[in-house]
Amino acid sequence: MIKMAPQSENQMLDLARSILSITGDIVKELETTGVPVPHFAPESSDVPITDSYIRLRNSLNDAAGDLLLLVNGPQAHTRQLLASHHDLAAYQIAFAYGVFAAVPEGSPITITKLAQSVGLPDDILRRVLYVLCTQRVFEEIEKDVFVHTHGSVVFARDPQLRAAAEYQLEEFLKAAGSATTALRNGSQSPFHEAFGMPLFQYYTENPNLGARFASAMAGIAKLDRQTSEIWNGYSWSDLGDKQVVDIGGGSGHVSIALADKYPNLNITVQDGNPAMFAHTSKQESGPVKEGRVKFIQHNFFNPQPIKGAGVYLLRQITHNWSDADCVKILRAIVPVLEPSTSLLINDTIMPEHGARTRYEERSLRQVDMMMFVALGAKQRTLQDFRNLLHAADPRLQVCRTIHAEGSMGLIEVQLGNR
């Protein structure tokens, strides 16, 4: 007989008390950081992304999620879960037809005027908005009159966040629907099954979507603290005038931000698809205009052409590829490494199951499934990374790892003597 962990006589009340206590701690944290308590109006402040706030947020989501599971029961929970793709259909329509940007900020708009603006029938648009309103994304202030909420205005203000939503709701949602078919057919990935070609080939052959994907990567970095370990995890100011090579750097948004923060840095962004950096490479201000961030086309399966750099950066690259392909990518870099050169792998380091809150682990497992759906790839544990490095070259050694709350990991690798 399987035994569950012992529970109190009234788990609902225990969870409710825990929620109240954690919420109190969150309010204190907001006061400490000087951030006003958030609300649903468009002018609400964004929540902080400090270590302590993220820990509290994760704990509160676990407790609140458990209470809802108990209150709703498995049947009601499952019914909502299995219908969630219909929520996504409403979001897909709203993004595809530019609804977020079409609603004026600071003033209401009627359904008729909005429908004319975006090119949708009144009835369809109204039904879409009502779905979104149930999640406090837009609000109907009187019959057929809508305004922004904080949950909608963030997308109106930020085209990169819109791009992040659009590629997920279009390419990746379609790919996810082909998961079991891909497994049965032995396809490279569900994306390949759905679109008839691998993801990166698809974006090369559809440069407009490739540019949107590049913009989306910059948007995703804003959704959580995905770049904090890059800023804080390495002594960039100690590099002097040594070059940094951002391998597979896409649009270069991370390198541009890094060069903004550290004026001593000179960075070369490499990507196999020039559509990824077509827009950012033409920036007329900042480190691109100054010549401190440059862009070149390079396939990272080919030998690394830049020698003598101080740092080679692989950011969110390994999770896109199989073990065999990752070994090829690493081997293409090894010949230019010197004992003092750092290879930085900036990617998610998967924890053991149960080592994090369920809220945090769910986010990590979702991305792991996304890697399977999009590329037939996966997220990796620290031991997985060690195994890849050893397979590429036994001399590649992990010097240190950094993994802050709510961020990806940073693995510093150097060439040893073995």
C-alpha positions as CSV (number, residue, x, y, z in Angstrom):
1,M,0.0,0.0,0.0
2,I,1.3,3.4,-1.0
3,K,1.4,5.9,1.9
4,M,1.1,9.6,1.4
5,A,2.9,12.1,3.6
6,P,0.8,12.7,6.8
7,Q,-1.6,15.6,6.6
8,S,-3.3,17.7,9.3
9,E,-7.0,17.2,10.0
10,N,-7.9,20.5,8.1
11,Q,-5.4,21.0,5.3
12,M,-7.5,23.7,3.8
13,L,-7.3,25.9,6.8
14,D,-3.6,25.2,7.2
15,L,-3.0,26.3,3.6
16,A,-5.2,29.4,4.1
17,R,-3.2,30.4,7.2
18,S,0.0,29.8,5.3
19,I,-1.2,32.0,2.4
20,L,-2.1,34.8,4.8
21,S,1.3,34.6,6.4
22,I,3.3,34.5,3.2
23,T,1.2,37.4,1.8
24,G,2.1,39.4,4.8
25,D,5.8,38.7,4.2
26,I,5.4,39.7,0.5
27,V,3.9,43.1,1.6
28,K,6.8,43.6,3.9
29,E,9.2,42.8,1.1
30,L,7.5,45.3,-1.1
31,E,7.8,48.0,1.6
32,T,11.5,47.1,2.0
33,T,12.2,47.5,-1.7
34,G,10.1,50.6,-2.0
35,V,7.7,49.0,-4.5
36,P,4.0,49.9,-4.1
37,V,1.6,47.0,-3.6
38,P,0.5,45.9,-7.1
39,H,-3.1,46.2,-8.4
40,F,-4.9,45.5,-11.6
41,A,-5.0,49.0,-13.0
42,P,-2.6,49.9,-15.9
43,E,-0.5,52.2,-13.8
44,S,0.4,49.4,-11.3
45,S,4.0,48.9,-10.5
46,D,5.8,45.8,-11.6
47,V,6.8,43.4,-8.8
48,P,10.5,43.2,-7.8
49,I,12.7,40.3,-8.9
50,T,14.9,40.0,-5.9
51,D,16.0,36.6,-4.5
52,S,13.8,37.0,-1.4
53,Y,10.7,38.1,-3.4
54,I,11.1,35.2,-5.8
55,R,11.3,32.7,-2.9
56,L,8.1,34.2,-1.4
57,R,6.3,34.2,-4.7
58,N,7.2,30.6,-5.4
59,S,6.0,29.5,-1.9
60,L,2.7,31.5,-2.2
61,N,2.0,29.9,-5.6
62,D,2.5,26.4,-4.1
63,A,0.2,27.1,-1.2
64,A,-2.5,28.9,-3.2
65,G,-2.3,26.2,-5.9
66,D,-2.8,23.4,-3.4
67,L,-5.7,25.2,-1.8
68,L,-7.4,25.6,-5.2
69,L,-6.8,22.0,-6.0
70,L,-8.5,20.9,-2.7
71,V,-11.4,23.4,-3.1
72,N,-12.1,22.6,-6.8
73,G,-11.4,18.8,-6.6
74,P,-9.7,16.9,-9.4
75,Q,-12.7,16.9,-11.8
76,A,-13.2,20.7,-11.9
77,H,-9.4,21.1,-12.1
78,T,-9.1,18.7,-15.0
79,R,-11.9,20.3,-16.8
80,Q,-10.2,23.7,-16.7
81,L,-6.9,22.2,-17.6
82,L,-8.2,20.3,-20.7
83,A,-10.0,23.4,-21.9
84,S,-7.0,25.8,-21.5
85,H,-6.1,25.6,-25.2
86,H,-9.3,27.5,-25.9
87,D,-8.0,30.3,-23.7
88,L,-4.9,30.2,-25.8
89,A,-7.0,30.5,-29.0
90,A,-8.5,33.7,-27.6
91,Y,-5.0,35.1,-26.9
92,Q,-3.8,33.9,-30.4
93,I,-6.6,36.0,-32.0
94,A,-6.0,39.0,-29.8
95,F,-2.3,39.1,-30.7
96,A,-2.6,38.2,-34.4
97,Y,-5.1,41.0,-34.9
98,G,-3.2,43.6,-32.9
99,V,-5.9,44.1,-30.2
100,F,-3.4,44.9,-27.4
101,A,-1.9,47.8,-29.3
102,A,-5.3,49.0,-30.7
103,V,-6.8,49.6,-27.3
104,P,-5.8,53.2,-26.3
105,E,-3.9,53.6,-23.1
106,G,-5.8,55.8,-20.6
107,S,-9.1,55.9,-22.4
108,P,-12.0,53.5,-23.1
109,I,-13.0,52.1,-26.5
110,T,-16.2,50.6,-27.7
111,I,-16.3,47.1,-29.2
112,T,-17.6,48.5,-32.5
113,K,-14.7,51.0,-32.9
114,L,-12.1,48.4,-31.8
115,A,-13.5,45.8,-34.2
116,Q,-13.3,48.2,-37.1
117,S,-9.8,49.1,-36.1
118,V,-8.5,45.5,-36.0
119,G,-10.7,44.0,-38.7
120,L,-12.7,41.5,-36.6
121,P,-16.5,41.0,-36.4
122,D,-18.0,42.5,-33.3
123,D,-19.2,39.2,-32.0
124,I,-15.9,37.3,-32.3
125,L,-13.9,40.2,-30.7
126,R,-16.4,40.5,-27.8
127,R,-16.1,36.8,-27.1
128,V,-12.3,36.9,-27.3
129,L,-12.2,39.9,-24.9
130,Y,-14.6,38.2,-22.4
131,V,-12.2,35.2,-22.2
132,L,-9.3,37.5,-21.5
133,C,-11.3,39.5,-19.0
134,T,-11.7,36.4,-16.9
135,Q,-8.0,36.6,-16.3
136,R,-8.0,40.3,-15.7
137,V,-6.5,41.0,-19.1
138,F,-8.7,44.0,-20.2
139,E,-11.8,45.1,-18.4
140,E,-15.3,45.9,-19.5
141,I,-16.3,49.1,-17.6
142,E,-19.8,49.2,-19.1
143,K,-21.6,47.2,-21.8
144,D,-19.3,46.8,-24.8
145,V,-16.8,49.4,-23.5
146,F,-13.3,48.1,-22.7
147,V,-10.1,49.5,-21.1
148,H,-6.6,48.2,-20.4
149,T,-5.6,46.5,-17.2
150,H,-2.0,46.0,-16.0
151,G,-2.2,42.5,-17.5
152,S,-3.0,43.9,-21.0
153,V,-1.1,47.2,-21.1
154,V,2.3,45.5,-20.7
155,F,1.8,44.0,-24.2
156,A,0.5,47.2,-25.6
157,R,3.7,49.0,-24.5
158,D,6.3,46.3,-25.5
159,P,6.5,44.9,-29.0
160,Q,9.2,42.4,-27.9
161,L,6.7,40.9,-25.3
162,R,4.1,40.7,-28.0
163,A,6.6,38.8,-30.2
164,A,7.3,36.4,-27.4
165,A,3.6,35.7,-27.1
166,E,3.0,35.5,-30.9
167,Y,5.6,32.8,-31.7
168,Q,4.4,30.6,-28.8
169,L,0.8,31.0,-29.8
170,E,1.4,30.4,-33.5
171,E,4.4,28.2,-34.4
172,F,4.9,26.4,-31.0
173,L,1.2,25.8,-30.3
174,K,0.8,24.1,-33.6
175,A,3.9,22.1,-33.0
176,A,2.7,21.0,-29.6
177,G,-0.4,19.6,-31.2
178,S,1.8,17.3,-33.2
179,A,3.7,15.8,-30.3
180,T,2.2,12.3,-30.2
181,T,2.1,12.1,-34.1
182,A,5.8,12.9,-34.1
183,L,6.6,10.2,-31.6
184,R,4.6,7.6,-33.5
185,N,6.2,8.6,-36.8
186,G,9.7,8.8,-35.4
187,S,10.1,12.5,-36.5
188,Q,13.0,14.6,-35.4
189,S,10.7,16.8,-33.4
190,P,7.0,17.8,-33.2
191,F,7.9,21.1,-34.9
192,H,9.4,19.2,-37.8
193,E,6.3,17.0,-37.9
194,A,4.0,20.1,-38.0
195,F,6.0,22.3,-40.4
196,G,7.9,19.7,-42.5
197,M,11.3,21.1,-41.6
198,P,13.5,21.8,-38.5
199,L,12.9,25.0,-36.6
200,F,16.0,26.9,-37.6
201,Q,15.6,26.0,-41.3
202,Y,12.0,27.2,-41.0
203,Y,13.1,30.6,-39.6
204,T,15.8,30.9,-42.3
205,E,13.3,30.3,-45.0
206,N,10.8,32.6,-43.4
207,P,13.0,35.6,-42.4
208,N,10.0,37.7,-41.2
209,L,9.2,35.1,-38.7
210,G,12.9,34.6,-37.9
211,A,13.1,38.3,-37.1
212,R,10.1,38.0,-34.9
213,F,11.7,35.0,-33.1
214,A,14.8,37.1,-32.5
215,S,12.7,39.9,-31.0
216,A,10.8,37.3,-28.9
217,M,14.0,36.1,-27.3
218,A,14.6,39.6,-26.1
219,G,11.0,39.7,-24.8
220,I,11.3,36.4,-23.0
221,A,14.4,37.8,-21.1
222,K,12.1,40.4,-19.6
223,L,9.5,37.9,-18.3
224,D,11.9,36.8,-15.6
225,R,15.3,37.4,-14.3
226,Q,17.0,35.5,-17.1
227,T,20.1,37.7,-17.5
228,S,21.0,38.4,-13.8
229,E,23.6,35.7,-13.7
230,I,25.3,37.1,-16.8
231,W,25.6,40.6,-15.2
232,N,26.6,39.4,-11.8
233,G,28.2,36.1,-12.3
234,Y,31.4,37.0,-14.1
235,S,34.0,39.7,-13.6
236,W,33.5,41.5,-16.9
237,S,35.4,44.6,-15.9
238,D,38.6,42.5,-15.4
239,L,38.7,41.5,-19.1
240,G,40.3,44.7,-20.1
241,D,40.3,45.0,-23.9
242,K,40.0,41.3,-24.6
243,Q,37.2,40.3,-26.9
244,V,33.9,38.5,-26.0
245,V,32.4,36.2,-28.6
246,D,28.6,35.6,-28.2
247,I,28.2,32.4,-30.1
248,G,24.7,31.9,-31.5
249,G,23.8,35.3,-30.0
250,G,20.7,35.9,-32.2
251,S,19.6,39.5,-32.2
252,G,22.5,40.4,-29.9
253,H,20.1,41.9,-27.3
254,V,22.1,40.4,-24.4
255,S,25.5,41.5,-25.8
256,I,24.2,45.0,-26.4
257,A,22.9,45.2,-22.8
258,L,26.2,43.8,-21.5
259,A,28.2,46.3,-23.5
260,D,26.0,49.1,-22.1
261,K,26.7,48.0,-18.6
262,Y,30.5,47.4,-19.1
263,P,32.0,50.1,-21.4
264,N,35.3,48.2,-21.6
265,L,33.7,45.3,-23.5
266,N,34.1,44.6,-27.2
267,I,31.7,41.9,-28.3
268,T,31.2,40.0,-31.5
269,V,27.8,38.4,-32.0
270,Q,27.7,35.3,-34.2
271,D,24.6,33.7,-35.6
272,G,24.0,31.4,-38.5
273,N,20.9,33.3,-39.6
274,P,21.6,36.9,-40.4
275,A,17.9,37.7,-40.2
276,M,18.3,37.3,-36.4
277,F,20.4,40.4,-36.2
278,A,19.2,42.3,-39.3
279,H,17.5,45.0,-37.2
280,T,19.8,45.3,-34.1
281,S,22.9,45.5,-36.3
282,K,21.6,48.8,-37.7
283,Q,21.1,50.5,-34.4
284,E,22.2,54.2,-34.6
285,S,23.1,54.6,-31.0
286,G,24.8,52.9,-28.1
287,P,27.5,50.2,-28.4
288,V,26.5,49.1,-31.9
289,K,27.0,52.6,-33.3
290,E,30.2,52.9,-31.3
291,G,31.5,49.7,-32.8
292,R,31.8,47.8,-29.5
293,V,29.2,45.2,-30.6
294,K,29.6,43.7,-34.0
295,F,27.8,41.0,-35.9
296,I,29.0,38.3,-38.2
297,Q,27.3,35.2,-39.7
298,H,28.8,32.0,-38.4
299,N,27.5,28.4,-38.1
300,F,28.7,27.2,-34.7
301,F,29.1,23.7,-36.0
302,N,32.0,25.0,-38.0
303,P,35.4,25.8,-36.4
304,Q,35.4,29.0,-34.4
305,P,37.1,31.6,-36.5
306,I,37.9,34.1,-33.7
307,K,41.1,33.3,-31.8
308,G,42.4,35.0,-28.7
309,A,39.1,36.1,-27.1
310,G,38.8,36.4,-23.4
311,V,35.4,34.8,-23.2
312,Y,33.3,32.6,-25.5
313,L,29.7,32.7,-24.5
314,L,27.1,30.0,-25.2
315,R,23.8,31.5,-24.0
316,Q,20.7,29.3,-24.4
317,I,22.3,27.2,-27.1
318,T,22.8,23.8,-25.6
319,H,19.2,23.3,-24.7
320,N,18.3,23.6,-28.4
321,W,20.4,20.6,-29.5
322,S,20.9,16.9,-28.9
323,D,23.8,15.5,-26.9
324,A,25.6,14.6,-30.2
325,D,25.1,18.1,-31.6
326,C,26.2,19.8,-28.4
327,V,29.4,17.8,-28.5
328,K,30.0,19.0,-32.0
329,I,29.4,22.6,-31.0
330,L,31.8,22.4,-28.1
331,R,34.5,20.7,-30.2
332,A,34.3,23.5,-32.7
333,I,35.3,25.9,-29.9
334,V,38.1,23.9,-28.2
335,P,40.9,24.7,-30.7
336,V,40.7,28.5,-29.9
337,L,40.6,28.0,-26.1
338,E,43.7,28.8,-24.0
339,P,44.1,27.8,-20.3
340,S,43.1,31.3,-19.2
341,T,40.1,31.5,-21.5
342,S,36.6,31.1,-20.1
343,L,33.9,29.3,-21.9
344,L,30.6,30.5,-20.3
345,I,27.5,28.3,-20.7
346,N,24.5,30.3,-19.7
347,D,21.5,27.9,-19.7
348,T,19.0,26.4,-17.3
349,I,20.5,23.8,-14.9
350,M,17.7,21.4,-14.2
351,P,17.2,20.4,-10.5
352,E,16.4,17.0,-9.3
353,H,12.6,16.4,-9.1
354,G,11.2,17.8,-5.9
355,A,14.3,20.0,-5.1
356,R,12.4,23.2,-5.9
357,T,8.9,24.5,-5.2
358,R,6.3,22.9,-7.5
359,Y,5.6,26.4,-9.0
360,E,9.2,26.8,-10.0
361,E,9.7,23.2,-11.1
362,R,6.6,23.4,-13.3
363,S,8.1,26.4,-15.2
364,L,11.3,24.5,-15.7
365,R,9.5,21.3,-16.8
366,Q,7.4,23.4,-19.3
367,V,10.6,24.7,-20.9
368,D,12.0,21.2,-21.0
369,M,8.9,20.0,-22.9
370,M,9.2,23.1,-25.2
371,M,12.7,22.0,-26.1
372,F,11.3,18.5,-27.0
373,V,8.4,20.0,-29.0
374,A,10.5,22.6,-30.9
375,L,13.8,20.8,-31.4
376,G,13.7,17.2,-30.1
377,A,16.1,18.5,-27.5
378,K,16.1,19.0,-23.7
379,Q,17.2,20.9,-20.6
380,R,20.1,19.4,-18.6
381,T,21.3,18.8,-15.1
382,L,24.8,19.9,-14.0
383,Q,26.0,16.3,-14.4
384,D,24.6,16.2,-17.9
385,F,26.7,19.3,-18.7
386,R,29.8,17.6,-17.2
387,N,29.2,14.6,-19.4
388,L,28.9,16.7,-22.5
389,L,32.1,18.6,-21.8
390,H,34.0,15.3,-21.1
391,A,32.7,13.8,-24.3
392,A,33.8,16.9,-26.3
393,D,37.2,17.0,-24.7
394,P,38.3,15.5,-21.4
395,R,40.3,18.6,-20.7
396,L,37.2,20.8,-20.4
397,Q,36.6,21.3,-16.7
398,V,33.8,23.1,-14.8
399,C,35.5,25.8,-12.7
400,R,32.4,27.1,-11.0
401,T,28.6,27.4,-11.3
402,I,26.2,30.1,-10.4
403,H,22.5,29.6,-10.0
404,A,20.4,32.4,-8.4
405,E,16.7,32.3,-7.5
406,G,14.5,32.6,-10.6
407,S,17.4,32.7,-13.1
408,M,19.3,30.4,-15.4
409,G,22.6,28.9,-14.5
410,L,26.1,30.1,-15.4
411,I,28.7,27.4,-15.9
412,E,32.3,28.6,-16.3
413,V,34.5,26.1,-18.2
414,Q,38.2,26.3,-18.8
415,L,40.7,24.0,-20.5
416,G,42.7,21.9,-18.0
417,N,45.7,19.6,-18.5
418,R,43.9,16.3,-18.6
